[in-house]
């Protein structure tokens, strides 16, 4: 089975990678396709760079940097993967890449870095849930538990 893992550097995206790895540890035979989608350059970037090759190099480097932690997790687990940095509108491009790679499932974070507010799934997750021809699993990062106060035997001021 091939699983598409969209990765954007958000905690939810890395939680999705960890979830996919948990499925593999439980016996699922799977290969992973890591994808980072860089949105089209802004007018400011186009005016500043003046060169499509420079914009492409910056986009590729930024995407590779965001994919690196996920690639490291998969390498450490010994799971087969391939990756791509693509440019375009995230939701339609992910649907296209899903088809191009022949993926049978998507495991993705509930919210990306641009949708970081609390709440339900972000716009890209909702679009894939609505339009994907294959099952989509949406994963949310578990919030860290607040640390318990440590009684070190030292009385606080005013005790």
N, CA, C and O atoms as a GROMACS GRO file, in nm:
protein
  636
    1UNK      N    1   0.084  -0.118   0.000
    1UNK     CA    2   0.000   0.000   0.000
    1UNK      C    3   0.089   0.124   0.000
    1UNK      O    4   0.190   0.128   0.069
    2UNK      N    5   0.050   0.222  -0.078
    2UNK     CA    6   0.119   0.352  -0.079
    2UNK      C    7   0.033   0.454  -0.007
    2UNK      O    8  -0.086   0.466  -0.034
    3UNK      N    9   0.097   0.526   0.085
    3UNK     CA   10   0.027   0.628   0.163
    3UNK      C   11   0.086   0.764   0.133
    3UNK      O   12   0.208   0.783   0.142
    4UNK      N   13   0.002   0.859   0.097
    4UNK     CA   14   0.044   0.997   0.076
    4UNK      C   15   0.047   1.067   0.211
    4UNK      O   16  -0.051   1.066   0.286
    5UNK      N   17   0.162   1.128   0.242
    5UNK     CA   18   0.180   1.203   0.366
    5UNK      C   19   0.216   1.348   0.333
    5UNK      O   20   0.333   1.378   0.310
    6UNK      N   21   0.117   1.438   0.330
    6UNK     CA   22   0.150   1.579   0.311
    6UNK      C   23   0.220   1.633   0.435
    6UNK      O   24   0.173   1.613   0.547
    7UNK      N   25   0.332   1.701   0.415
    7UNK     CA   26   0.412   1.753   0.527
    7UNK      C   27   0.438   1.901   0.504
    7UNK      O   28   0.489   1.941   0.400
    8UNK      N   29   0.402   1.982   0.604
    8UNK     CA   30   0.422   2.127   0.592
    8UNK      C   31   0.497   2.188   0.709
    8UNK      O   32   0.507   2.310   0.721
    9UNK      N   33   0.552   2.103   0.796
    9UNK     CA   34   0.626   2.154   0.911
    9UNK      C   35   0.540   2.176   1.034
    9UNK      O   36   0.592   2.214   1.139
   10UNK      N   37   0.412   2.152   1.025
   10UNK     CA   38   0.323   2.171   1.141
   10UNK      C   39   0.332   2.050   1.235
   10UNK      O   40   0.367   1.940   1.192
   11UNK      N   41   0.300   2.072   1.364
   11UNK     CA   42   0.297   1.959   1.457
   11UNK      C   43   0.199   1.850   1.413
   11UNK      O   44   0.226   1.732   1.430
   12UNK      N   45   0.084   1.891   1.356
   12UNK     CA   46  -0.013   1.791   1.310
   12UNK      C   47   0.043   1.704   1.197
   12UNK      O   48   0.015   1.585   1.192
   13UNK      N   49   0.122   1.764   1.108
   13UNK     CA   50   0.180   1.687   0.997
   13UNK      C   51   0.277   1.582   1.049
   13UNK      O   52   0.277   1.468   1.002
   14UNK      N   53   0.360   1.619   1.146
   14UNK     CA   54   0.452   1.520   1.204
   14UNK      C   55   0.377   1.414   1.284
   14UNK      O   56   0.419   1.298   1.288
   15UNK      N   57   0.266   1.453   1.347
   15UNK     CA   58   0.182   1.354   1.416
   15UNK      C   59   0.124   1.255   1.315
   15UNK      O   60   0.108   1.137   1.346
   16UNK      N   61   0.091   1.303   1.195
   16UNK     CA   62   0.040   1.214   1.090
   16UNK      C   63   0.147   1.115   1.046
   16UNK      O   64   0.118   0.998   1.023
   17UNK      N   65   0.271   1.160   1.036
   17UNK     CA   66   0.382   1.070   1.001
   17UNK      C   67   0.397   0.965   1.112
   17UNK      O   68   0.412   0.847   1.082
   18UNK      N   69   0.392   1.008   1.237
   18UNK     CA   70   0.402   0.914   1.349
   18UNK      C   71   0.286   0.814   1.346
   18UNK      O   72   0.306   0.696   1.377
   19UNK      N   73   0.167   0.859   1.310
   19UNK     CA   74   0.051   0.769   1.302
   19UNK      C   75   0.073   0.665   1.192
   19UNK      O   76   0.046   0.546   1.212
   20UNK      N   77   0.122   0.709   1.076
   20UNK     CA   78   0.149   0.616   0.966
   20UNK      C   79   0.255   0.513   1.009
   20UNK      O   80   0.245   0.396   0.975
   21UNK      N   81   0.355   0.558   1.083
   21UNK     CA   82   0.457   0.466   1.132
   21UNK      C   83   0.398   0.366   1.232
   21UNK      O   84   0.439   0.250   1.235
   22UNK      N   85   0.305   0.411   1.314
   22UNK     CA   86   0.239   0.320   1.408
   22UNK      C   87   0.162   0.212   1.333
   22UNK      O   88   0.159   0.096   1.375
   23UNK      N   89   0.098   0.248   1.221
   23UNK     CA   90   0.028   0.150   1.140
   23UNK      C   91   0.126   0.045   1.085
   23UNK      O   92   0.094  -0.074   1.080
   24UNK      N   93   0.243   0.091   1.043
   24UNK     CA   94   0.345  -0.001   0.992
   24UNK      C   95   0.392  -0.094   1.104
   24UNK      O   96   0.407  -0.214   1.083
   25UNK      N   97   0.416  -0.039   1.223
   25UNK     CA   98   0.459  -0.121   1.337
   25UNK      C   99   0.354  -0.225   1.373
   25UNK      O  100   0.386  -0.331   1.426
   26UNK      N  101   0.226  -0.196   1.344
   26UNK     CA  102   0.118  -0.290   1.373
   26UNK      C  103   0.096  -0.390   1.260
   26UNK      O  104   0.003  -0.471   1.265
   27UNK      N  105   0.181  -0.385   1.157
   27UNK     CA  106   0.176  -0.487   1.054
   27UNK      C  107   0.134  -0.442   0.915
   27UNK      O  108   0.135  -0.523   0.822
   28UNK      N  109   0.098  -0.316   0.897
   28UNK     CA  110   0.061  -0.269   0.764
   28UNK      C  111   0.185  -0.260   0.675
   28UNK      O  112   0.282  -0.192   0.710
   29UNK      N  113   0.181  -0.327   0.562
   29UNK     CA  114   0.292  -0.318   0.466
   29UNK      C  115   0.267  -0.193   0.382
   29UNK      O  116   0.174  -0.190   0.301
   30UNK      N  117   0.350  -0.091   0.400
   30UNK     CA  118   0.324   0.036   0.331
   30UNK      C  119   0.452   0.106   0.292
   30UNK      O  120   0.556   0.095   0.358
   31UNK      N  121   0.442   0.179   0.182
   31UNK     CA  122   0.545   0.273   0.138
   31UNK      C  123   0.485   0.411   0.153
   31UNK      O  124   0.365   0.430   0.137
   32UNK      N  125   0.570   0.506   0.185
   32UNK     CA  126   0.521   0.641   0.208
   32UNK      C  127   0.564   0.736   0.095
   32UNK      O  128   0.674   0.724   0.041
   33UNK      N  129   0.475   0.827   0.062
   33UNK     CA  130   0.505   0.933  -0.033
   33UNK      C  131   0.490   1.065   0.042
   33UNK      O  132   0.380   1.111   0.070
   34UNK      N  133   0.604   1.125   0.074
   34UNK     CA  134   0.605   1.253   0.144
   34UNK      C  135   0.595   1.364   0.041
   34UNK      O  136   0.667   1.364  -0.059
   35UNK      N  137   0.505   1.460   0.066
   35UNK     CA  138   0.487   1.570  -0.028
   35UNK      C  139   0.480   1.700   0.050
   35UNK      O  140   0.410   1.711   0.151
   36UNK      N  141   0.554   1.798   0.002
   36UNK     CA  142   0.541   1.934   0.052
   36UNK      C  143   0.497   2.020  -0.064
   36UNK      O  144   0.560   2.020  -0.170
   37UNK      N  145   0.389   2.095  -0.044
   37UNK     CA  146   0.339   2.184  -0.148
   37UNK      C  147   0.372   2.328  -0.110
   37UNK      O  148   0.329   2.378  -0.007
   38UNK      N  149   0.447   2.391  -0.196
   38UNK     CA  150   0.480   2.532  -0.180
   38UNK      C  151   0.380   2.612  -0.263
   38UNK      O  152   0.365   2.588  -0.383
   39UNK      N  153   0.313   2.707  -0.199
   39UNK     CA  154   0.216   2.789  -0.272
   39UNK      C  155   0.289   2.874  -0.376
   39UNK      O  156   0.408   2.901  -0.362
   40UNK      N  157   0.217   2.916  -0.479
   40UNK     CA  158   0.280   2.998  -0.584
   40UNK      C  159   0.344   3.124  -0.523
   40UNK      O  160   0.296   3.174  -0.422
   41UNK      N  161   0.451   3.173  -0.585
   41UNK     CA  162   0.517   3.293  -0.531
   41UNK      C  163   0.424   3.413  -0.532
   41UNK      O  164   0.338   3.428  -0.620
   42UNK      N  165   0.443   3.499  -0.433
   42UNK     CA  166   0.364   3.622  -0.426
   42UNK      C  167   0.418   3.722  -0.528
   42UNK      O  168   0.528   3.705  -0.581
   43UNK      N  169   0.341   3.824  -0.553
   43UNK     CA  170   0.385   3.928  -0.645
   43UNK      C  171   0.516   3.991  -0.595
   43UNK      O  172   0.605   4.021  -0.674
   44UNK      N  173   0.526   4.009  -0.464
   44UNK     CA  174   0.649   4.066  -0.406
   44UNK      C  175   0.770   3.977  -0.438
   44UNK      O  176   0.876   4.026  -0.477
   45UNK      N  177   0.753   3.845  -0.422
   45UNK     CA  178   0.864   3.753  -0.450
   45UNK      C  179   0.902   3.757  -0.598
   45UNK      O  180   1.020   3.754  -0.632
   46UNK      N  181   0.803   3.764  -0.685
   46UNK     CA  182   0.830   3.770  -0.829
   46UNK      C  183   0.903   3.898  -0.864
   46UNK      O  184   1.000   3.895  -0.940
   47UNK      N  185   0.859   4.010  -0.808
   47UNK     CA  186   0.922   4.139  -0.837
   47UNK      C  187   1.063   4.144  -0.780
   47UNK      O  188   1.154   4.198  -0.843
   48UNK      N  189   1.082   4.088  -0.661
   48UNK     CA  190   1.213   4.091  -0.596
   48UNK      C  191   1.313   3.997  -0.663
   48UNK      O  192   1.428   4.036  -0.685
   49UNK      N  193   1.272   3.878  -0.695
   49UNK     CA  194   1.365   3.778  -0.749
   49UNK      C  195   1.392   3.798  -0.898
   49UNK      O  196   1.505   3.776  -0.942
   50UNK      N  197   1.295   3.837  -0.976
   50UNK     CA  198   1.309   3.857  -1.121
   50UNK      C  199   1.345   3.732  -1.199
   50UNK      O  200   1.354   3.739  -1.322
   51UNK      N  201   1.365   3.621  -1.134
   51UNK     CA  202   1.417   3.504  -1.203
   51UNK      C  203   1.340   3.379  -1.158
   51UNK      O  204   1.340   3.345  -1.039
   52UNK      N  205   1.275   3.313  -1.251
   52UNK     CA  206   1.197   3.194  -1.218
   52UNK      C  207   1.283   3.083  -1.160
   52UNK      O  208   1.237   3.007  -1.074
   53UNK      N  209   1.408   3.073  -1.205
   53UNK     CA  210   1.497   2.969  -1.152
   53UNK      C  211   1.533   2.995  -1.007
   53UNK      O  212   1.546   2.901  -0.928
   54UNK      N  213   1.549   3.122  -0.969
   54UNK     CA  214   1.577   3.156  -0.830
   54UNK      C  215   1.456   3.121  -0.744
   54UNK      O  216   1.471   3.061  -0.637
   55UNK      N  217   1.338   3.157  -0.790
   55UNK     CA  218   1.216   3.124  -0.716
   55UNK      C  219   1.200   2.973  -0.699
   55UNK      O  220   1.163   2.925  -0.592
   56UNK      N  221   1.229   2.899  -0.804
   56UNK     CA  222   1.220   2.752  -0.799
   56UNK      C  223   1.320   2.695  -0.699
   56UNK      O  224   1.287   2.605  -0.622
   57UNK      N  225   1.443   2.747  -0.700
   57UNK     CA  226   1.546   2.700  -0.607
   57UNK      C  227   1.507   2.729  -0.462
   57UNK      O  228   1.527   2.644  -0.375
   58UNK      N  229   1.453   2.846  -0.437
   58UNK     CA  230   1.410   2.883  -0.301
   58UNK      C  231   1.295   2.792  -0.258
   58UNK      O  232   1.293   2.744  -0.145
   59UNK      N  233   1.198   2.770  -0.347
   59UNK     CA  234   1.084   2.685  -0.316
   59UNK      C  235   1.130   2.542  -0.286
   59UNK      O  236   1.084   2.480  -0.190
   60UNK      N  237   1.218   2.491  -0.368
   60UNK     CA  238   1.267   2.355  -0.348
   60UNK      C  239   1.344   2.341  -0.217
   60UNK      O  240   1.326   2.243  -0.145
   61UNK      N  241   1.428   2.439  -0.186
   61UNK     CA  242   1.505   2.434  -0.061
   61UNK      C  243   1.413   2.443   0.060
   61UNK      O  244   1.432   2.372   0.159
   62UNK      N  245   1.314   2.531   0.054
   62UNK     CA  246   1.221   2.546   0.165
   62UNK      C  247   1.143   2.417   0.186
   62UNK      O  248   1.126   2.372   0.300
   63UNK      N  249   1.094   2.357   0.080
   63UNK     CA  250   1.020   2.232   0.090
   63UNK      C  251   1.104   2.118   0.143
   63UNK      O  252   1.059   2.039   0.226
   64UNK      N  253   1.228   2.108   0.095
   64UNK     CA  254   1.319   2.003   0.141
   64UNK      C  255   1.346   2.017   0.290
   64UNK      O  256   1.354   1.918   0.362
   65UNK      N  257   1.361   2.141   0.336
   65UNK     CA  258   1.385   2.167   0.477
   65UNK      C  259   1.265   2.121   0.561
   65UNK      O  260   1.283   2.064   0.669
   66UNK      N  261   1.144   2.146   0.512
   66UNK     CA  262   1.024   2.105   0.585
   66UNK      C  263   1.004   1.954   0.583
   66UNK      O  264   0.946   1.898   0.676
   67UNK      N  265   1.051   1.887   0.478
   67UNK     CA  266   1.037   1.742   0.467
   67UNK      C  267   1.140   1.666   0.552
   67UNK      O  268   1.117   1.551   0.589
   68UNK      N  269   1.253   1.729   0.582
   68UNK     CA  270   1.365   1.660   0.649
   68UNK      C  271   1.326   1.588   0.778
   68UNK      O  272   1.365   1.472   0.795
   69UNK      N  273   1.251   1.650   0.871
   69UNK     CA  274   1.216   1.575   0.994
   69UNK      C  275   1.132   1.450   0.966
   69UNK      O  276   1.153   1.347   1.031
   70UNK      N  277   1.040   1.457   0.871
   70UNK     CA  278   0.958   1.340   0.838
   70UNK      C  279   1.044   1.232   0.773
   70UNK      O  280   1.028   1.114   0.803
   71UNK      N  281   1.134   1.273   0.684
   71UNK     CA  282   1.224   1.176   0.621
   71UNK      C  283   1.310   1.107   0.725
   71UNK      O  284   1.335   0.986   0.716
   72UNK      N  285   1.357   1.182   0.825
   72UNK     CA  286   1.440   1.125   0.931
   72UNK      C  287   1.361   1.022   1.012
   72UNK      O  288   1.414   0.917   1.048
   73UNK      N  289   1.234   1.053   1.042
   73UNK     CA  290   1.151   0.956   1.115
   73UNK      C  291   1.133   0.827   1.036
   73UNK      O  292   1.142   0.718   1.092
   74UNK      N  293   1.107   0.840   0.907
   74UNK     CA  294   1.088   0.721   0.824
   74UNK      C  295   1.218   0.642   0.809
   74UNK      O  296   1.217   0.518   0.814
   75UNK      N  297   1.329   0.712   0.792
   75UNK     CA  298   1.459   0.644   0.785
   75UNK      C  299   1.487   0.566   0.913
   75UNK      O  300   1.529   0.451   0.908
   76UNK      N  301   1.464   0.630   1.028
   76UNK     CA  302   1.491   0.565   1.156
   76UNK      C  303   1.405   0.440   1.175
   76UNK      O  304   1.447   0.345   1.241
   77UNK      N  305   1.286   0.441   1.118
   77UNK     CA  306   1.196   0.326   1.129
   77UNK      C  307   1.221   0.222   1.020
   77UNK      O  308   1.162   0.114   1.023
   78UNK      N  309   1.308   0.254   0.923
   78UNK     CA  310   1.336   0.160   0.814
   78UNK      C  311   1.221   0.146   0.716
   78UNK      O  312   1.207   0.042   0.652
   79UNK      N  313   1.140   0.250   0.702
   79UNK     CA  314   1.024   0.246   0.612
   79UNK      C  315   1.063   0.309   0.478
   79UNK      O  316   1.129   0.413   0.474
   80UNK      N  317   1.022   0.245   0.371
   80UNK     CA  318   1.050   0.293   0.236
   80UNK      C  319   0.968   0.418   0.207
   80UNK      O  320   0.850   0.426   0.240
   81UNK      N  321   1.034   0.518   0.145
   81UNK     CA  322   0.964   0.642   0.113
   81UNK      C  323   1.023   0.707  -0.010
   81UNK      O  324   1.136   0.679  -0.051
   82UNK      N  325   0.943   0.795  -0.068
   82UNK     CA  326   0.989   0.886  -0.172
   82UNK      C  327   0.928   1.020  -0.139
   82UNK      O  328   0.828   1.028  -0.067
   83UNK      N  329   0.988   1.127  -0.191
   83UNK     CA  330   0.935   1.259  -0.156
   83UNK      C  331   0.939   1.352  -0.276
   83UNK      O  332   1.013   1.331  -0.373
   84UNK      N  333   0.855   1.456  -0.266
   84UNK     CA  334   0.849   1.555  -0.372
   84UNK      C  335   0.812   1.690  -0.312
   84UNK      O  336   0.728   1.698  -0.223
   85UNK      N  337   0.877   1.793  -0.362
   85UNK     CA  338   0.837   1.931  -0.333
   85UNK      C  339   0.770   1.980  -0.460
   85UNK      O  340   0.830   1.980  -0.568
   86UNK      N  341   0.646   2.023  -0.447
   86UNK     CA  342   0.570   2.068  -0.563
   86UNK      C  343   0.520   2.209  -0.538
   86UNK      O  344   0.514   2.255  -0.424
   87UNK      N  345   0.487   2.278  -0.645
   87UNK     CA  346   0.439   2.415  -0.633
   87UNK      C  347   0.300   2.431  -0.690
   87UNK      O  348   0.273   2.386  -0.802
   88UNK      N  349   0.212   2.494  -0.614
   88UNK     CA  350   0.077   2.518  -0.662
   88UNK      C  351  -0.017   2.536  -0.545
   88UNK      O  352   0.026   2.553  -0.431
   89UNK      N  353  -0.146   2.531  -0.573
   89UNK     CA  354  -0.247   2.538  -0.468
   89UNK      C  355  -0.253   2.402  -0.399
   89UNK      O  356  -0.270   2.300  -0.466
   90UNK      N  357  -0.239   2.397  -0.267
   90UNK     CA  358  -0.222   2.269  -0.197
   90UNK      C  359  -0.329   2.163  -0.222
   90UNK      O  360  -0.295   2.051  -0.259
   91UNK      N  361  -0.456   2.194  -0.204
   91UNK     CA  362  -0.558   2.089  -0.213
   91UNK      C  363  -0.565   2.024  -0.351
   91UNK      O  364  -0.555   1.902  -0.360
   92UNK      N  365  -0.581   2.101  -0.460
   92UNK     CA  366  -0.589   2.034  -0.590
   92UNK      C  367  -0.459   1.962  -0.628
   92UNK      O  368  -0.461   1.858  -0.692
   93UNK      N  369  -0.347   2.020  -0.586
   93UNK     CA  370  -0.219   1.956  -0.620
   93UNK      C  371  -0.201   1.826  -0.544
   93UNK      O  372  -0.149   1.729  -0.599
   94UNK      N  373  -0.242   1.822  -0.418
   94UNK     CA  374  -0.232   1.696  -0.343
   94UNK      C  375  -0.320   1.588  -0.406
   94UNK      O  376  -0.281   1.472  -0.411
   95UNK      N  377  -0.438   1.626  -0.453
   95UNK     CA  378  -0.525   1.528  -0.520
   95UNK      C  379  -0.460   1.476  -0.649
   95UNK      O  380  -0.470   1.358  -0.681
   96UNK      N  381  -0.393   1.564  -0.720
   96UNK     CA  382  -0.322   1.523  -0.841
   96UNK      C  383  -0.204   1.431  -0.808
   96UNK      O  384  -0.184   1.329  -0.874
   97UNK      N  385  -0.127   1.467  -0.706
   97UNK     CA  386  -0.011   1.385  -0.668
   97UNK      C  387  -0.054   1.248  -0.614
   97UNK      O  388   0.013   1.148  -0.637
   98UNK      N  389  -0.166   1.246  -0.545
   98UNK     CA  390  -0.222   1.121  -0.494
   98UNK      C  391  -0.245   1.024  -0.610
   98UNK      O  392  -0.213   0.905  -0.600
   99UNK      N  393  -0.299   1.076  -0.716
   99UNK     CA  394  -0.324   0.994  -0.835
   99UNK      C  395  -0.194   0.959  -0.907
   99UNK      O  396  -0.174   0.844  -0.947
  100UNK      N  397  -0.106   1.058  -0.924
  100UNK     CA  398   0.021   1.035  -0.995
  100UNK      C  399   0.105   0.927  -0.930
  100UNK      O  400   0.169   0.847  -1.000
  101UNK      N  401   0.107   0.922  -0.797
  101UNK     CA  402   0.188   0.823  -0.727
  101UNK      C  403   0.114   0.692  -0.704
  101UNK      O  404   0.174   0.595  -0.656
  102UNK      N  405  -0.013   0.687  -0.737
  102UNK     CA  406  -0.091   0.565  -0.717
  102UNK      C  407  -0.113   0.531  -0.571
  102UNK      O  408  -0.109   0.414  -0.534
  103UNK      N  409  -0.135   0.632  -0.488
  103UNK     CA  410  -0.154   0.609  -0.345
  103UNK      C  411  -0.294   0.554  -0.318
  103UNK      O  412  -0.391   0.591  -0.384
  104UNK      N  413  -0.301   0.465  -0.220
  104UNK     CA  414  -0.429   0.406  -0.183
  104UNK      C  415  -0.489   0.470  -0.057
  104UNK      O  416  -0.600   0.435  -0.018
  105UNK      N  417  -0.415   0.563   0.006
  105UNK     CA  418  -0.465   0.628   0.127
  105UNK      C  419  -0.387   0.758   0.148
  105UNK      O  420  -0.278   0.777   0.094
  106UNK      N  421  -0.446   0.845   0.229
  106UNK     CA  422  -0.382   0.969   0.271
  106UNK      C  423  -0.386   0.973   0.423
  106UNK      O  424  -0.488   0.945   0.485
  107UNK      N  425  -0.273   1.006   0.483
  107UNK     CA  426  -0.267   1.032   0.627
  107UNK      C  427  -0.210   1.172   0.640
  107UNK      O  428  -0.096   1.197   0.599
  108UNK      N  429  -0.288   1.262   0.696
  108UNK     CA  430  -0.244   1.402   0.699
  108UNK      C  431  -0.282   1.469   0.830
  108UNK      O  432  -0.372   1.424   0.902
  109UNK      N  433  -0.212   1.578   0.859
  109UNK     CA  434  -0.244   1.657   0.976
  109UNK      C  435  -0.375   1.729   0.961
  109UNK      O  436  -0.416   1.763   0.849
  110UNK      N  437  -0.442   1.753   1.073
  110UNK     CA  438  -0.570   1.822   1.071
  110UNK      C  439  -0.556   1.967   1.028
  110UNK      O  440  -0.642   2.022   0.959
  111UNK      N  441  -0.447   2.030   1.070
  111UNK     CA  442  -0.426   2.172   1.040
  111UNK      C  443  -0.280   2.193   1.005
  111UNK      O  444  -0.190   2.136   1.067
  112UNK      N  445  -0.260   2.276   0.905
  112UNK     CA  446  -0.124   2.311   0.866
  112UNK      C  447  -0.076   2.435   0.939
  112UNK      O  448  -0.146   2.490   1.024
  113UNK      N  449   0.044   2.478   0.904
  113UNK     CA  450   0.100   2.595   0.970
  113UNK      C  451   0.021   2.721   0.942
  113UNK      O  452   0.021   2.813   1.024
  114UNK      N  453  -0.048   2.729   0.828
  114UNK     CA  454  -0.126   2.849   0.798
  114UNK      C  455  -0.266   2.843   0.858
  114UNK      O  456  -0.336   2.944   0.859
  115UNK      N  457  -0.309   2.727   0.907
  115UNK     CA  458  -0.441   2.709   0.969
  115UNK      C  459  -0.427   2.679   1.118
  115UNK      O  460  -0.508   2.605   1.174
  116UNK      N  461  -0.327   2.733   1.183
  116UNK     CA  462  -0.287   2.690   1.316
  116UNK      C  463  -0.387   2.714   1.429
  116UNK      O  464  -0.366   2.662   1.538
  117UNK      N  465  -0.493   2.789   1.409
  117UNK     CA  466  -0.588   2.813   1.516
  117UNK      C  467  -0.658   2.683   1.556
  117UNK      O  468  -0.670   2.590   1.477
  118UNK      N  469  -0.701   2.681   1.682
  118UNK     CA  470  -0.772   2.562   1.730
  118UNK      C  471  -0.905   2.548   1.658
  118UNK      O  472  -0.961   2.645   1.609
  119UNK      N  473  -0.954   2.428   1.653
  119UNK     CA  474  -1.082   2.403   1.589
  119UNK      C  475  -1.078   2.276   1.509
  119UNK      O  476  -0.994   2.189   1.532
  120UNK      N  477  -1.168   2.266   1.414
  120UNK     CA  478  -1.178   2.148   1.330
  120UNK      C  479  -1.068   2.143   1.226
  120UNK      O  480  -0.971   2.219   1.233
  121UNK      N  481  -1.083   2.055   1.129
  121UNK     CA  482  -0.982   2.042   1.024
  121UNK      C  483  -0.965   2.172   0.946
  121UNK      O  484  -1.059   2.250   0.930
  122UNK      N  485  -0.844   2.193   0.896
  122UNK     CA  486  -0.816   2.310   0.814
  122UNK      C  487  -0.870   2.294   0.673
  122UNK      O  488  -0.929   2.191   0.639
  123UNK      N  489  -0.851   2.396   0.593
  123UNK     CA  490  -0.909   2.400   0.459
  123UNK      C  491  -0.856   2.290   0.368
  123UNK      O  492  -0.932   2.235   0.289
  124UNK      N  493  -0.728   2.258   0.377
  124UNK     CA  494  -0.671   2.154   0.290
  124UNK      C  495  -0.723   2.017   0.332
  124UNK      O  496  -0.760   1.936   0.247
  125UNK      N  497  -0.726   1.991   0.462
  125UNK     CA  498  -0.779   1.862   0.511
  125UNK      C  499  -0.926   1.846   0.470
  125UNK      O  500  -0.967   1.739   0.426
  126UNK      N  501  -1.004   1.953   0.484
  126UNK     CA  502  -1.145   1.944   0.444
  126UNK      C  503  -1.160   1.917   0.295
  126UNK      O  504  -1.245   1.839   0.254
  127UNK      N  505  -1.076   1.982   0.215
  127UNK     CA  506  -1.084   1.961   0.070
  127UNK      C  507  -1.051   1.816   0.036
  127UNK      O  508  -1.118   1.756  -0.049
  128UNK      N  509  -0.950   1.758   0.100
  128UNK     CA  510  -0.918   1.618   0.071
  128UNK      C  511  -1.027   1.525   0.122
  128UNK      O  512  -1.060   1.426   0.057
  129UNK      N  513  -1.083   1.555   0.238
  129UNK     CA  514  -1.194   1.473   0.287
  129UNK      C  515  -1.312   1.476   0.190
  129UNK      O  516  -1.380   1.375   0.170
  130UNK      N  517  -1.336   1.591   0.130
  130UNK     CA  518  -1.448   1.606   0.037
  130UNK      C  519  -1.422   1.544  -0.100
  130UNK      O  520  -1.515   1.494  -0.163
  131UNK      N  521  -1.297   1.548  -0.148
  131UNK     CA  522  -1.272   1.514  -0.288
  131UNK      C  523  -1.179   1.396  -0.314
  131UNK      O  524  -1.163   1.354  -0.429
  132UNK      N  525  -1.119   1.341  -0.212
  132UNK     CA  526  -1.025   1.232  -0.234
  132UNK      C  527  -1.096   1.104  -0.277
  132UNK      O  528  -1.200   1.068  -0.222
  133UNK      N  529  -1.040   1.036  -0.376
  133UNK     CA  530  -1.099   0.909  -0.418
  133UNK      C  531  -1.055   0.792  -0.329
  133UNK      O  532  -1.101   0.679  -0.348
  134UNK      N  533  -0.967   0.819  -0.234
  134UNK     CA  534  -0.917   0.715  -0.142
  134UNK      C  535  -0.943   0.760   0.001
  134UNK      O  536  -0.968   0.878   0.026
  135UNK      N  537  -0.936   0.667   0.097
  135UNK     CA  538  -0.958   0.704   0.237
  135UNK      C  539  -0.857   0.809   0.286
  135UNK      O  540  -0.739   0.805   0.249
  136UNK      N  541  -0.905   0.901   0.368
  136UNK     CA  542  -0.821   1.006   0.426
  136UNK      C  543  -0.832   0.995   0.577
  136UNK      O  544  -0.941   0.998   0.634
  137UNK      N  545  -0.717   0.982   0.642
  137UNK     CA  546  -0.711   0.984   0.788
  137UNK      C  547  -0.654   1.118   0.829
  137UNK      O  548  -0.546   1.157   0.784
  138UNK      N  549  -0.726   1.189   0.914
  138UNK     CA  550  -0.683   1.321   0.961
  138UNK      C  551  -0.636   1.306   1.105
  138UNK      O  552  -0.707   1.253   1.190
  139UNK      N  553  -0.514   1.354   1.130
  139UNK     CA  554  -0.450   1.335   1.260
  139UNK      C  555  -0.423   1.471   1.324
  139UNK      O  556  -0.381   1.566   1.258
  140UNK      N  557  -0.447   1.477   1.452
  140UNK     CA  558  -0.419   1.598   1.529
  140UNK      C  559  -0.306   1.566   1.628
  140UNK      O  560  -0.305   1.460   1.689
  141UNK      N  561  -0.212   1.658   1.641
  141UNK     CA  562  -0.104   1.641   1.738
  141UNK      C  563  -0.162   1.645   1.878
  141UNK      O  564  -0.251   1.725   1.907
  142UNK      N  565  -0.112   1.558   1.964
  142UNK     CA  566  -0.158   1.555   2.102
  142UNK      C  567  -0.091   1.669   2.176
  142UNK      O  568   0.032   1.683   2.173
  143UNK      N  569  -0.171   1.749   2.244
  143UNK     CA  570  -0.115   1.860   2.322
  143UNK      C  571  -0.036   1.805   2.439
  143UNK      O  572  -0.075   1.706   2.501
  144UNK      N  573   0.075   1.868   2.466
  144UNK     CA  574   0.159   1.825   2.578
  144UNK      C  575   0.083   1.848   2.709
  144UNK      O  576   0.018   1.951   2.727
  145UNK      N  577   0.094   1.751   2.799
  145UNK     CA  578   0.032   1.765   2.930
  145UNK      C  579   0.108   1.869   3.010
  145UNK      O  580   0.231   1.874   3.004
  146UNK      N  581   0.037   1.953   3.085
  146UNK     CA  582   0.109   2.050   3.168
  146UNK      C  583   0.192   1.976   3.272
  146UNK      O  584   0.148   1.875   3.328
  147UNK      N  585   0.310   2.027   3.297
  147UNK     CA  586   0.400   1.963   3.393
  147UNK      C  587   0.343   1.977   3.534
  147UNK      O  588   0.290   2.082   3.571
  148UNK      N  589   0.355   1.870   3.610
  148UNK     CA  590   0.314   1.872   3.750
  148UNK      C  591   0.417   1.953   3.828
  148UNK      O  592   0.537   1.943   3.801
  149UNK      N  593   0.372   2.032   3.923
  149UNK     CA  594   0.470   2.105   4.004
  149UNK      C  595   0.555   2.006   4.082
  149UNK      O  596   0.507   1.904   4.130
  150UNK      N  597   0.681   2.037   4.092
  150UNK     CA  598   0.776   1.951   4.162
  150UNK      C  599   0.796   2.005   4.302
  150UNK      O  600   0.830   2.122   4.321
  151UNK      N  601   0.775   1.918   4.400
  151UNK     CA  602   0.800   1.957   4.540
  151UNK      C  603   0.945   1.926   4.570
  151UNK      O  604   0.983   1.812   4.596
  152UNK      N  605   1.026   2.033   4.567
  152UNK     CA  606   1.169   2.013   4.590
  152UNK      C  607   1.208   2.035   4.735
  152UNK      O  608   1.327   2.039   4.768
  153UNK      N  609   1.107   2.051   4.825
  153UNK     CA  610   1.136   2.069   4.965
  153UNK      C  611   1.170   2.211   5.004
  153UNK      O  612   1.186   2.240   5.123
  154UNK      N  613   1.183   2.300   4.908
  154UNK     CA  614   1.216   2.439   4.936
  154UNK      C  615   1.084   2.515   4.946
  154UNK      O  616   1.002   2.511   4.855
  155UNK      N  617   1.066   2.583   5.057
  155UNK     CA  618   0.942   2.660   5.076
  155UNK      C  619   0.944   2.783   4.987
  155UNK      O  620   1.045   2.853   4.976
  156UNK      N  621   0.831   2.808   4.922
  156UNK     CA  622   0.817   2.925   4.838
  156UNK      C  623   0.806   3.047   4.927
  156UNK      O  624   0.767   3.037   5.043
  157UNK      N  625   0.839   3.162   4.872
  157UNK     CA  626   0.830   3.288   4.944
  157UNK      C  627   0.688   3.307   4.994
  157UNK      O  628   0.593   3.292   4.917
  158UNK      N  629   0.674   3.340   5.120
  158UNK     CA  630   0.541   3.362   5.177
  158UNK      C  631   0.486   3.238   5.245
  158UNK      O  632   0.377   3.245   5.301
  159UNK      N  633   0.558   3.124   5.241
  159UNK     CA  634   0.510   3.001   5.308
  159UNK      C  635   0.545   3.002   5.452
  159UNK      O  636   0.513   2.907   5.524
   0.00000   0.00000   0.00000
